[in-house]
Amino acid sequence: MLMKRIFIRHLGLFASTAVYLGCGADSATKPTGGFTGQIDVRYLSDITPALQTAVTTAAAKWTRALSKNLGDFPLNLPANSCFAGQPPINETHHNLLLFASVADIDGQGSILALTGVCRLSNRDTLPILSNMVFDRADLDSMDARGELQGVVMHEMGHALGFDPGTYVTKGLSGGGASDPFFSGVTARSEFAKHGAWYTGVTVPLEDTRGRGPLDPHWRLSVFGDELMISIVGRGLKSPLSSITLGFFKDIGYDVDFSAADPYEVAPFFGGTRIVPEGSLRNDLRMTVPPKFVSPLVSR
């Protein structure tokens, strides 16, 4: 049975999880109690048990890997001003507020999920308000193929800042349409440890759509199977690599590298038994120009 309007609150950096039954999204969000964790996930629609499990697991994994006291932010936004279905928001919120929902996007196949970063901290240029939407038509098939957890982890990575609004704004990218790259020193150092064979400019971003550094995915032809590439498929493990964690350190998070999964930079070759079954190429909806909110109190 679908579970209706469940709010998940990650109460601490290391993930004790409390579940609250919400009263829906008809009025402005004003949560009781002081949220002090890293990622506050709130559901805006019916969800499947598999999706709830995947989101809870992803939030725990990312919260173990990343930490940052972003501060407290006054949020006062009319309904639908950030994304379709967004409730009115009138609250002071600590760190990232992340909405998640299920909706009809484009039918089975093609777009599996969409993520948008609505607001950034003007102090850290890190997200403080994001949303993830998963295509209702694809949920069961992603779960049956073992892809759902990787997709949720991937989308949450965008929501946390694997987004041009953060890394381009911080001046951590370069290259043109033919050879874009991320230039953060930690990610480059981690890439050198695990991909020393590569002779191009590191760390290579996706180059197949001509968008230059605005394509927020690692280059598939170089990375092979890694969390932040732009495809999903049978046989992919979607590991959270130390390179991706290096990216997040470079954009401003404190990072626990022990949370990284085993990974070596290894492109796909003809004999690799991977069947791409979905694309995440168009999964990020950018806010242009980025919109910023000031924290209430300086750290």
LUMDRENVEX-412972 format. One line per field, with one value per residue (C-alpha): residue in three letters; x, y, z. Coordinates in steps of 0.1 Angstrom, whole numbers, plus 5000, padded with zeros to 4 digits. Example, Ala and Ser with C-alpha at 12.3 -4.5 7.8 and 13.67 -1.06 7.14 Angstrom:
LUMDRENVEX-412972
rest [ALA | SER] .
u [5123 | 5137] .
v [4955 | 4989] .
w [5078 | 5071] .
END
This chain:
LUMDRENVEX-412972
rest [MET | LEU | MET | LYS | ARG | ILE | PHE | ILE | ARG | HIS | LEU | GLY | LEU | PHE | ALA | SER | THR | ALA | VAL | TYR | LEU | GLY | CYS | GLY | ALA | ASP | SER | ALA | THR | LYS | PRO | THR | GLY | GLY | PHE | THR | GLY | GLN | ILE | ASP | VAL | ARG | TYR | LEU | SER | ASP | ILE | THR | PRO | ALA | LEU | GLN | THR | ALA | VAL | THR | THR | ALA | ALA | ALA | LYS | TRP | THR | ARG | ALA | LEU | SER | LYS | ASN | LEU | GLY | ASP | PHE | PRO | LEU | ASN | LEU | PRO | ALA | ASN | SER | CYS | PHE | ALA | GLY | GLN | PRO | PRO | ILE | ASN | GLU | THR | HIS | HIS | ASN | LEU | LEU | LEU | PHE | ALA | SER | VAL | ALA | ASP | ILE | ASP | GLY | GLN | GLY | SER | ILE | LEU | ALA | LEU | THR | GLY | VAL | CYS | ARG | LEU | SER | ASN | ARG | ASP | THR | LEU | PRO | ILE | LEU | SER | ASN | MET | VAL | PHE | ASP | ARG | ALA | ASP | LEU | ASP | SER | MET | ASP | ALA | ARG | GLY | GLU | LEU | GLN | GLY | VAL | VAL | MET | HIS | GLU | MET | GLY | HIS | ALA | LEU | GLY | PHE | ASP | PRO | GLY | THR | TYR | VAL | THR | LYS | GLY | LEU | SER | GLY | GLY | GLY | ALA | SER | ASP | PRO | PHE | PHE | SER | GLY | VAL | THR | ALA | ARG | SER | GLU | PHE | ALA | LYS | HIS | GLY | ALA | TRP | TYR | THR | GLY | VAL | THR | VAL | PRO | LEU | GLU | ASP | THR | ARG | GLY | ARG | GLY | PRO | LEU | ASP | PRO | HIS | TRP | ARG | LEU | SER | VAL | PHE | GLY | ASP | GLU | LEU | MET | ILE | SER | ILE | VAL | GLY | ARG | GLY | LEU | LYS | SER | PRO | LEU | SER | SER | ILE | THR | LEU | GLY | PHE | PHE | LYS | ASP | ILE | GLY | TYR | ASP | VAL | ASP | PHE | SER | ALA | ALA | ASP | PRO | TYR | GLU | VAL | ALA | PRO | PHE | PHE | GLY | GLY | THR | ARG | ILE | VAL | PRO | GLU | GLY | SER | LEU | ARG | ASN | ASP | LEU | ARG | MET | THR | VAL | PRO | PRO | LYS | PHE | VAL | SER | PRO | LEU | VAL | SER | ARG] .
u [5000 | 5012 | 5021 | 5005 | 5023 | 5050 | 5076 | 5110 | 5132 | 5169 | 5175 | 5213 | 5243 | 5245 | 5209 | 5185 | 5152 | 5118 | 5087 | 5058 | 5024 | 5019 | 4987 | 4995 | 5008 | 4978 | 4992 | 5026 | 5052 | 5060 | 5076 | 5076 | 5108 | 5143 | 5158 | 5196 | 5206 | 5222 | 5193 | 5156 | 5136 | 5098 | 5075 | 5048 | 5030 | 5022 | 5053 | 5061 | 5077 | 5107 | 5112 | 5109 | 5136 | 5158 | 5155 | 5161 | 5192 | 5205 | 5201 | 5219 | 5248 | 5252 | 5248 | 5276 | 5298 | 5291 | 5286 | 5284 | 5268 | 5252 | 5231 | 5195 | 5177 | 5144 | 5123 | 5091 | 5080 | 5046 | 5033 | 5048 | 5075 | 5103 | 5087 | 5053 | 5035 | 5057 | 5037 | 5039 | 5069 | 5071 | 5097 | 5132 | 5151 | 5185 | 5207 | 5191 | 5154 | 5148 | 5113 | 5107 | 5077 | 5063 | 5047 | 5039 | 5068 | 5070 | 5057 | 5079 | 5115 | 5134 | 5133 | 5135 | 5137 | 5142 | 5160 | 5161 | 5181 | 5158 | 5179 | 5216 | 5233 | 5249 | 5277 | 5287 | 5269 | 5256 | 5220 | 5195 | 5163 | 5160 | 5135 | 5135 | 5107 | 5106 | 5086 | 5056 | 5058 | 5094 | 5094 | 5085 | 5108 | 5137 | 5131 | 5128 | 5161 | 5179 | 5184 | 5163 | 5188 | 5214 | 5190 | 5180 | 5216 | 5224 | 5195 | 5204 | 5239 | 5225 | 5203 | 5233 | 5254 | 5265 | 5250 | 5265 | 5248 | 5274 | 5305 | 5305 | 5295 | 5325 | 5348 | 5356 | 5352 | 5367 | 5370 | 5347 | 5320 | 5344 | 5364 | 5347 | 5362 | 5359 | 5390 | 5387 | 5421 | 5407 | 5387 | 5418 | 5440 | 5416 | 5412 | 5450 | 5450 | 5424 | 5427 | 5464 | 5461 | 5441 | 5461 | 5434 | 5425 | 5409 | 5384 | 5364 | 5327 | 5303 | 5310 | 5283 | 5257 | 5278 | 5269 | 5305 | 5307 | 5270 | 5264 | 5265 | 5278 | 5311 | 5322 | 5308 | 5335 | 5361 | 5345 | 5325 | 5304 | 5303 | 5274 | 5274 | 5275 | 5244 | 5230 | 5216 | 5215 | 5217 | 5251 | 5259 | 5268 | 5268 | 5296 | 5301 | 5337 | 5363 | 5365 | 5329 | 5335 | 5365 | 5342 | 5320 | 5350 | 5360 | 5326 | 5327 | 5315 | 5334 | 5339 | 5344 | 5363 | 5357 | 5322 | 5334 | 5328 | 5356 | 5362 | 5388 | 5384 | 5377 | 5358 | 5334 | 5348 | 5332 | 5333 | 5317 | 5284 | 5263 | 5229 | 5219 | 5183 | 5177 | 5192 | 5198 | 5212 | 5183 | 5177 | 5187 | 5165 | 5187 | 5176 | 5192 | 5205 | 5209 | 5189 | 5204 | 5193 | 5213 | 5216 | 5203 | 5234 | 5270 | 5289] .
v [5000 | 5035 | 5055 | 5090 | 5123 | 5110 | 5135 | 5120 | 5140 | 5131 | 5144 | 5141 | 5140 | 5102 | 5095 | 5086 | 5089 | 5099 | 5096 | 5121 | 5119 | 5152 | 5171 | 5177 | 5206 | 5229 | 5254 | 5270 | 5247 | 5255 | 5224 | 5222 | 5216 | 5226 | 5206 | 5203 | 5178 | 5180 | 5170 | 5176 | 5155 | 5161 | 5142 | 5160 | 5131 | 5094 | 5073 | 5036 | 5017 | 5011 | 5048 | 5057 | 5031 | 5044 | 5080 | 5072 | 5051 | 5078 | 5106 | 5085 | 5078 | 5114 | 5126 | 5103 | 5116 | 5153 | 5178 | 5216 | 5241 | 5263 | 5282 | 5292 | 5307 | 5327 | 5311 | 5328 | 5316 | 5315 | 5282 | 5269 | 5296 | 5271 | 5241 | 5228 | 5214 | 5233 | 5243 | 5279 | 5280 | 5303 | 5292 | 5296 | 5265 | 5250 | 5236 | 5219 | 5215 | 5189 | 5181 | 5148 | 5136 | 5113 | 5127 | 5118 | 5132 | 5116 | 5080 | 5050 | 5054 | 5086 | 5110 | 5089 | 5118 | 5156 | 5176 | 5214 | 5236 | 5265 | 5286 | 5288 | 5303 | 5336 | 5328 | 5293 | 5290 | 5257 | 5246 | 5253 | 5245 | 5217 | 5193 | 5158 | 5144 | 5108 | 5096 | 5074 | 5053 | 5043 | 5035 | 4999 | 4991 | 5009 | 4989 | 4956 | 4962 | 4972 | 5008 | 5028 | 5033 | 5045 | 5070 | 5084 | 5088 | 5105 | 5130 | 5137 | 5145 | 5172 | 5185 | 5189 | 5209 | 5188 | 5217 | 5244 | 5270 | 5260 | 5249 | 5272 | 5302 | 5293 | 5293 | 5256 | 5246 | 5253 | 5241 | 5247 | 5225 | 5199 | 5193 | 5207 | 5199 | 5204 | 5221 | 5216 | 5205 | 5177 | 5161 | 5163 | 5148 | 5119 | 5114 | 5112 | 5084 | 5063 | 5073 | 5080 | 5065 | 5095 | 5121 | 5148 | 5178 | 5166 | 5162 | 5156 | 5166 | 5152 | 5164 | 5148 | 5176 | 5207 | 5224 | 5227 | 5229 | 5233 | 5195 | 5184 | 5148 | 5131 | 5121 | 5086 | 5077 | 5082 | 5073 | 5042 | 5030 | 5059 | 5075 | 5108 | 5096 | 5102 | 5066 | 5038 | 5001 | 4965 | 4957 | 4992 | 4996 | 5034 | 5037 | 5070 | 5075 | 5095 | 5117 | 5127 | 5133 | 5154 | 5175 | 5181 | 5190 | 5215 | 5232 | 5237 | 5206 | 5188 | 5153 | 5119 | 5100 | 5067 | 5068 | 5064 | 5031 | 5012 | 5026 | 5029 | 5051 | 5025 | 5034 | 5010 | 4988 | 4966 | 4935 | 4953 | 4937 | 4968 | 4974 | 5011 | 5012 | 5048 | 5082 | 5109 | 5134 | 5158 | 5153 | 5187 | 5218 | 5249 | 5281 | 5309 | 5330 | 5313 | 5327 | 5333 | 5336 | 5351 | 5332 | 5349 | 5347 | 5346 | 5315] .
w [5000 | 4993 | 5023 | 5023 | 5031 | 5054 | 5066 | 5074 | 5097 | 5100 | 5135 | 5137 | 5115 | 5119 | 5111 | 5138 | 5119 | 5133 | 5112 | 5115 | 5099 | 5081 | 5074 | 5038 | 5018 | 5018 | 5042 | 5048 | 5062 | 5098 | 5114 | 5152 | 5170 | 5160 | 5132 | 5137 | 5112 | 5077 | 5054 | 5063 | 5039 | 5035 | 5012 | 4993 | 4977 | 4981 | 4980 | 4977 | 5006 | 4983 | 4976 | 5013 | 5021 | 4993 | 5003 | 5040 | 5031 | 5008 | 5033 | 5059 | 5035 | 5024 | 5060 | 5071 | 5042 | 5044 | 5072 | 5073 | 5096 | 5070 | 5095 | 5099 | 5069 | 5068 | 5040 | 5029 | 4995 | 4978 | 4966 | 4933 | 4933 | 4932 | 4916 | 4906 | 4937 | 4962 | 4992 | 5006 | 5029 | 5059 | 5084 | 5096 | 5086 | 5095 | 5067 | 5037 | 5033 | 5007 | 4993 | 4976 | 4957 | 4930 | 4899 | 4863 | 4843 | 4808 | 4811 | 4813 | 4802 | 4793 | 4823 | 4856 | 4880 | 4882 | 4908 | 4913 | 4936 | 4945 | 4969 | 4979 | 5009 | 4999 | 5024 | 5012 | 4978 | 4990 | 4986 | 5014 | 4995 | 4969 | 4955 | 4939 | 4918 | 4907 | 4877 | 4889 | 4857 | 4864 | 4901 | 4899 | 4870 | 4887 | 4919 | 4900 | 4882 | 4914 | 4902 | 4925 | 4953 | 4929 | 4912 | 4946 | 4957 | 4924 | 4927 | 4963 | 4952 | 4928 | 4956 | 4979 | 4954 | 4924 | 4905 | 4883 | 4904 | 4931 | 4914 | 4884 | 4906 | 4928 | 4898 | 4901 | 4865 | 4831 | 4795 | 4766 | 4752 | 4739 | 4771 | 4803 | 4837 | 4874 | 4888 | 4926 | 4941 | 4963 | 4935 | 4912 | 4938 | 4943 | 4906 | 4902 | 4928 | 4911 | 4874 | 4868 | 4833 | 4821 | 4803 | 4798 | 4820 | 4852 | 4865 | 4832 | 4832 | 4806 | 4771 | 4749 | 4749 | 4742 | 4774 | 4787 | 4825 | 4828 | 4824 | 4860 | 4855 | 4854 | 4819 | 4812 | 4786 | 4813 | 4846 | 4837 | 4867 | 4892 | 4911 | 4893 | 4856 | 4836 | 4829 | 4849 | 4839 | 4849 | 4863 | 4875 | 4911 | 4912 | 4938 | 4957 | 4949 | 4968 | 4937 | 4942 | 4979 | 4969 | 4947 | 4978 | 4999 | 4972 | 4972 | 5009 | 5029 | 5056 | 5043 | 5058 | 5031 | 5049 | 5036 | 5000 | 4982 | 4965 | 4930 | 4903 | 4872 | 4845 | 4813 | 4797 | 4770 | 4744 | 4766 | 4796 | 4803 | 4810 | 4795 | 4798 | 4807 | 4817 | 4814 | 4839 | 4814 | 4818 | 4854 | 4868 | 4865 | 4870 | 4885 | 4863 | 4877 | 4911 | 4940 | 4973 | 5010 | 5038 | 5071 | 5102 | 5123 | 5113 | 5124] .
END
